[in-house]
Amino acid sequence: MREASPLTEEPGQGKGLAATQKPLVAIIGRPNVGKSALFNRLIGSRKALVEDIPGTTRDRLYADVEWGEQVFTLIDTGGLDPSGEEGYVPLVKRQVEVALAEADVIVLVVDSRDGLTATDLEIADLLRRTAKPLVLVANKADNEARREAALEFYELALGDPIPVSAYHGLGLPELMDRLIPLLPAGGVAAAPAGLRLAIVGRPNVGKSLLLNAILGQERVIVSEEPGTTRDAIDITFHYGQQDLVLVDTAGIRRRGRIQGGVEKHSVLRAQEAIDRGDVALLVTDASEGLTAQDAHIAGYVVEAVKGLVVAVNKWDLMPSDGETRAAFVKTVRARLRFLPWASLCFVSAKEGTGIGELLDAAMAAGATRDQRIATAELNAVMRKAVAAHGPPSVRGQRLKMLYVTQAQTRPPTFVFFVNEPSLLHYSYRRYLENSIRRAFGFQGTAVKLVFRGRSEA
């Protein structure tokens, strides 16, 4: 039985998406005309993948743009082929249709190098039917000949084409001068983002399907073919009374199995998403158990000192008896013995079950990352820990702890001042961390221990 969605619905918004007063501008065009390059240029970062390969962008990407006093949200979309019916084309088309429905203004990008194509004419006909304000951009116009070639696009009957070069940053002021007056009034900056949840996992374990289950709508492409999601996608939504941000990522594979080009970018982007997130939701496949690759990805999360919730997906395929679940928990804990503090939840993205428990665990992990321990209380616990089990001898010398303090939160960071940091054995570091956890909790998040010498105090 499907659980009721835990998300709130704002008036005029899709279920689970936060309300916004910012106008929406959608970038539309056929594959490989430079939409993502223009998107990156306008937002001032390389958020979207850029490769000279048609179809690199598949899902919708959102980012805010500030131009003078105006703030609007820019949407990057996959390459559109209105008459295509093979491979990912219908899925991309569906995403573009959603972007068009959401948008206040449309930017149609064409390629001044290739000239007018039949697909450009099809897209223009589709956009005219939306009756929405539109700006026609002739990209790759990086010399005088291509700027003159842009005149060919008058045939689309969509107004004056604006020659630009996203790669070189040419023509952008002219583009914005045309775009800004078309935006509805009232664009304001968004409220600060909430707890950031990075959805990570190896390919084809159901990450995008889980994201859709959390949001209660089809927000990203879901396909049975591994590697469908390539970009990291940030989506703000409400859960209870809190704002959360979901970061969907491409599947991570072991470093030795990473191919070049788009997949390499995707793995790097997934690692960046972990870095940008507060808590990682590690999605695993219950039918396959917790694999070595899953443990490897968990290692990325620990290295980044983030919160971690292991989401055991496809639990609907497993026997429902308690013994199966208990045995699975034991196996997972054994595999992840290097992070016993990680939370574990059983979900079915397909059936929509376990979603509330997953979000509750993520929020709990986020909250404990803000926990701060008083220095006096922390030192009292550490003195007892050292008295109960002193540090081992290293080269005839022993580590001596002078005092410890919590330097920061997010992540919880503890600085130990000692006589000589090189005398610290890794097993004793683990003992001190476990002592902190026994006394103060920090369930669901990694913590950072820093050791400084006497002269650094």
C-alpha positions in Angstrom: 0.0 0.0 0.0 1.4 3.4 -1.0 2.1 5.8 1.8 0.6 9.3 1.8 3.1 11.8 0.5 4.9 13.6 3.4 5.3 16.7 1.3 3.4 19.9 1.5 1.8 21.5 -1.6 2.1 25.2 -2.3 -0.7 27.0 -4.2 0.2 27.1 -7.9 3.1 24.8 -7.5 3.8 21.1 -8.2 3.5 18.8 -5.2 6.5 19.1 -3.0 8.1 22.0 -4.8 8.7 25.2 -2.8 6.8 28.3 -3.9 8.9 31.0 -5.6 8.3 34.5 -6.8 11.1 34.4 -9.2 10.2 34.3 -12.9 11.2 31.2 -14.8 13.1 31.3 -18.1 13.5 28.1 -20.1 16.3 27.5 -22.6 15.0 25.4 -25.5 16.7 24.1 -28.7 17.7 21.0 -30.6 20.7 18.9 -29.5 24.2 20.4 -29.5 23.3 24.1 -30.2 25.0 25.2 -27.0 22.1 25.5 -24.6 24.2 24.2 -21.6 27.1 26.5 -22.5 24.7 29.4 -22.5 23.2 28.3 -19.2 26.6 28.0 -17.6 27.7 31.4 -18.9 24.6 33.1 -17.6 24.7 31.5 -14.1 28.5 32.0 -13.9 29.4 28.4 -13.2 29.8 25.0 -14.9 26.7 23.5 -13.3 25.5 21.8 -16.6 27.7 19.3 -18.4 29.1 20.7 -21.6 30.4 18.1 -24.2 30.4 18.2 -28.0 28.0 15.3 -28.0 24.3 15.6 -28.8 22.1 14.7 -25.9 24.5 15.4 -23.1 21.8 17.2 -21.0 18.7 15.1 -20.4 17.0 16.4 -17.2 15.9 19.9 -16.4 18.5 22.0 -14.5 17.5 25.1 -12.4 19.8 27.9 -11.3 19.2 31.5 -10.3 20.5 34.5 -12.3 20.9 38.0 -11.0 21.2 40.8 -13.6 21.2 44.2 -12.1 18.3 44.3 -9.7 16.4 41.5 -11.5 16.5 37.9 -10.2 15.1 35.0 -12.2 15.4 31.2 -12.4 17.0 29.8 -15.6 16.1 26.3 -16.7 18.4 24.2 -18.9 16.7 21.4 -20.9 17.8 18.5 -23.0 18.1 18.7 -26.8 14.6 18.6 -28.3 13.7 16.6 -31.4 9.9 17.0 -31.8 9.5 14.1 -34.3 12.0 11.7 -32.7 10.7 8.5 -31.0 13.9 6.4 -30.3 16.1 6.0 -27.2 15.9 8.9 -24.7 14.2 11.3 -27.1 10.6 10.8 -25.8 11.8 11.1 -22.2 13.7 14.3 -23.0 10.7 15.6 -24.9 8.6 15.1 -21.8 11.0 17.1 -19.6 11.1 19.9 -22.2 7.3 20.0 -22.2 7.2 20.4 -18.4 9.8 23.2 -18.6 7.7 25.0 -21.3 4.6 24.7 -19.1 6.5 26.2 -16.1 8.3 29.0 -18.0 7.3 32.7 -18.1 9.7 33.4 -20.9 11.4 31.0 -23.5 14.8 31.4 -25.0 15.1 29.4 -28.2 18.8 28.7 -29.1 19.8 28.0 -32.6 23.2 27.4 -34.2 24.6 30.1 -36.5 27.4 27.7 -37.6 24.9 25.0 -38.8 22.3 27.4 -40.1 18.6 26.8 -40.2 17.5 23.2 -39.9 14.2 21.3 -40.3 14.3 20.6 -36.6 14.6 24.3 -35.8 11.4 24.9 -37.9 9.6 22.2 -36.0 10.6 23.6 -32.6 9.6 27.1 -33.7 6.2 25.9 -34.7 5.8 24.2 -31.3 6.9 27.3 -29.4 4.5 29.6 -31.3 1.6 27.5 -29.9 2.6 28.2 -26.3 1.8 31.9 -26.9 4.6 32.8 -24.4 7.2 35.6 -24.7 10.2 34.3 -26.6 13.8 35.4 -27.3 15.6 33.9 -30.3 19.3 33.4 -29.8 21.7 32.5 -32.6 24.6 30.9 -30.7 28.2 30.3 -31.9 28.3 33.7 -33.6 31.9 34.3 -32.7 32.9 36.1 -35.9 31.4 38.5 -38.4 30.5 35.9 -40.9 28.5 33.9 -38.4 26.8 37.0 -37.1 25.7 37.8 -40.6 24.6 34.1 -41.0 22.3 34.6 -38.1 20.0 36.7 -40.3 18.8 33.4 -41.9 16.8 32.7 -38.7 14.3 35.5 -39.5 12.6 32.7 -41.5 11.4 31.3 -38.1 9.2 34.3 -37.7 10.0 34.6 -34.0 11.5 38.1 -34.1 15.0 39.4 -34.4 17.7 36.8 -33.8 20.3 37.9 -31.3 23.8 36.7 -32.3 25.8 35.5 -29.3 28.8 33.3 -28.4 28.2 31.4 -25.2 31.7 30.0 -25.3 33.3 33.5 -25.6 30.7 35.4 -23.7 29.7 37.7 -26.6 26.3 39.2 -27.1 25.1 38.5 -23.5 24.2 42.2 -22.6 22.1 42.4 -25.8 20.4 39.1 -24.8 19.6 40.3 -21.3 18.4 43.7 -22.6 15.8 41.8 -24.7 15.0 39.3 -22.0 14.6 41.4 -18.8 11.6 43.5 -20.0 9.7 40.3 -20.9 9.9 39.0 -17.3 6.9 39.4 -15.0 7.3 41.9 -12.2 8.3 40.9 -8.7 11.4 38.7 -9.1 13.0 38.5 -5.7 15.8 36.4 -4.3 14.9 33.0 -2.9 14.9 32.3 0.8 18.1 30.5 2.0 18.2 26.9 1.1 17.6 24.3 3.8 19.3 21.0 4.7 20.9 19.7 1.6 20.4 16.0 0.8 22.7 14.4 -1.8 21.2 11.3 -3.4 24.1 9.1 -4.3 24.7 5.5 -5.3 26.0 3.2 -8.1 24.1 3.2 -11.4 20.6 1.8 -11.7 19.7 1.3 -8.0 16.7 3.7 -8.3 18.1 7.1 -7.3 15.9 9.1 -9.7 12.9 7.0 -8.9 13.5 7.7 -5.2 13.8 11.4 -5.9 10.4 11.3 -7.8 8.8 9.4 -4.9 10.0 12.0 -2.4 8.7 14.8 -4.5 5.5 13.1 -5.4 5.9 13.8 -9.1 8.0 12.9 -12.1 10.7 15.5 -11.7 13.6 13.7 -13.4 13.9 11.0 -16.1 13.5 7.4 -14.9 14.8 4.7 -17.1 15.9 1.0 -16.7 19.1 1.7 -18.6 22.1 2.4 -16.3 23.6 5.9 -16.5 20.4 7.8 -17.3 21.2 10.7 -14.9 24.3 12.6 -15.8 23.9 16.0 -14.1 23.6 16.9 -10.4 20.1 18.5 -10.0 19.2 20.7 -7.0 15.5 20.8 -6.1 14.0 22.6 -3.1 10.9 21.2 -1.4 9.0 21.3 1.9 8.8 18.5 4.4 6.8 19.2 7.4 7.8 22.7 8.5 11.2 22.6 7.0 12.8 23.4 3.6 15.0 20.7 2.2 17.1 20.6 -0.9 17.6 17.4 -2.9 20.6 16.9 -5.0 20.2 14.1 -7.6 23.4 12.7 -9.0 24.8 10.4 -11.6 25.6 6.9 -10.4 29.1 6.6 -9.0 31.4 3.7 -10.0 34.7 2.6 -8.8 37.6 4.8 -10.0 39.0 2.0 -12.1 35.7 1.6 -14.0 35.1 5.2 -14.9 35.1 5.8 -18.6 36.1 9.1 -20.2 33.9 11.9 -21.4 30.4 12.3 -20.0 30.7 9.5 -17.4 33.9 10.9 -16.0 32.2 14.3 -15.6 29.2 12.7 -14.0 31.3 10.9 -11.3 33.1 14.2 -10.5 29.8 16.0 -10.4 28.4 13.3 -8.0 31.4 13.8 -5.7 30.9 17.6 -5.9 27.2 17.0 -4.9 28.4 15.1 -1.8 30.7 18.0 -1.0 27.8 20.5 -1.4 25.4 18.4 0.6 24.9 18.1 4.3 23.6 14.6 4.4 24.1 11.9 1.7 21.3 9.4 1.0 23.2 6.3 -0.2 20.7 4.3 -2.3 21.4 0.6 -2.5 19.5 -2.3 -4.1 18.0 -4.7 -1.6 17.9 -7.5 -4.2 21.7 -7.3 -4.6 22.6 -6.7 -1.0 25.2 -4.1 0.0 28.0 -4.4 -2.5 31.7 -3.4 -2.4 30.8 -0.5 -4.7 28.2 0.7 -2.2 30.8 0.6 0.6 33.2 2.4 -1.7 30.7 5.2 -2.2 30.1 5.4 1.6 33.9 6.0 1.8 33.5 9.1 -0.4 30.9 10.4 2.1 33.1 9.7 5.1 36.1 11.4 3.4 33.8 14.5 2.9 32.8 14.4 6.6 29.0 14.4 5.8 25.9 12.8 7.3 24.9 9.5 5.9 21.7 7.6 5.6 21.7 4.2 3.8 18.5 3.8 1.9 17.9 0.1 1.1 15.7 0.5 -2.0 13.5 -2.2 -3.6 12.6 -3.6 -0.3 9.2 -4.5 -1.7 11.0 -7.3 -3.6 12.2 -8.9 -0.4 10.3 -11.3 2.0 8.3 -9.3 4.6 9.3 -11.4 7.7 11.3 -9.9 10.5 14.1 -12.5 10.2 15.0 -11.4 6.7 15.2 -7.8 7.8 17.3 -8.5 10.8 19.7 -10.6 8.8 20.0 -7.9 6.2 20.8 -5.3 8.9 23.5 -7.6 10.3 25.1 -8.0 6.9 25.0 -4.3 6.1 26.5 -3.4 9.5 29.3 -5.9 9.0 30.1 -4.5 5.5 30.0 -0.9 6.9 31.8 -1.6 10.1 34.0 1.5 9.5 30.9 3.7 10.0 28.6 2.2 12.6 27.0 5.6 13.1 25.3 5.6 9.7 21.5 5.4 9.8 19.7 2.7 7.9 16.3 2.8 6.3 14.2 0.4 4.2 12.3 1.9 1.3 10.6 1.1 -1.9 10.8 4.0 -4.4 8.4 2.2 -6.7 5.7 1.7 -4.0 6.4 4.9 -2.2 7.0 3.2 1.2 9.5 4.2 3.8 9.9 7.7 2.5 8.8 9.5 5.7 11.2 7.4 7.8 14.0 8.2 5.3 13.5 11.9 5.5 13.1 11.8 9.3 16.5 10.0 9.5 18.1 12.6 7.2 16.7 15.5 9.2 18.0 13.9 12.4 21.4 13.5 10.9 21.4 17.1 9.8 20.3 18.3 13.3 23.1 16.4 15.0 25.6 18.0 12.7 24.7 21.3 14.5 25.3 19.8 18.0 27.9 21.7 20.0 29.6 20.3 23.2 30.8 22.6 26.0 34.6 22.5 26.3 34.6 21.6 30.0 32.2 18.7 29.5 34.2 17.5 26.5 37.5 17.5 28.4 35.9 15.7 31.3 34.8 12.8 29.0 38.2 12.7 27.3 40.1 12.5 30.6 38.0 9.6 31.7 38.6 7.9 28.3 42.3 8.3 28.5 42.4 7.1 32.1 40.4 4.0 31.2 42.6 3.2 28.2 45.8 5.1 27.7 47.5 5.6 24.3 50.0 3.0 23.1 53.7 3.6 23.1 55.2 4.7 19.8 59.0 4.6 19.5 59.3 4.6 23.3 57.0 7.7 23.7 53.4 8.2 24.5 50.8 10.6 23.3 49.8 13.1 25.9 46.5 15.0 25.6 46.6 18.6 26.9 43.0 19.6 26.1 40.3 19.3 23.5 37.7 21.7 22.2 35.0 21.6 19.5 36.1 24.1 16.9 33.0 24.1 14.7 29.8 22.4 13.6 28.8 21.1 10.1 30.8 19.0 10.3 31.3 18.5 14.1 35.1 19.2 14.4 37.1 18.4 17.5 40.6 19.8 17.9 42.9 17.9 20.3 46.0 19.7 21.5 48.7 17.1 22.3 52.4 16.9 22.9 53.3 15.3 19.5 50.7 14.4 16.8 53.0 11.9 15.2 52.6 9.7 18.3 48.9 9.1 17.5 48.0 5.6 16.3 45.0 5.3 14.0 43.4 2.8 16.4 43.6 5.3 19.2 42.1 8.0 17.0 39.1 5.6 16.5 38.9 4.9 20.2 38.7 8.7 21.0 36.0 9.2 18.3 34.0 6.3 19.8 34.3 7.8 23.2 32.9 11.0 22.0 30.0 9.2 20.3 29.2 7.1 23.4 29.0 10.3 25.5 27.3 12.7 23.1 25.8 10.7 20.2 26.4 12.2 16.8 24.4 9.4 15.2 24.0 9.8 11.5 27.0 12.0 10.8 30.8 11.7 10.4 32.9 13.8 12.8 36.3 15.3 12.2 39.2 14.9 14.7 42.2 17.3 14.3 45.4 16.8 16.4 47.8 19.7 16.9 51.1 19.9 18.7 52.0 21.8 21.8 53.5 24.6 19.8 50.3 25.1 17.8 48.2 25.7 20.9 
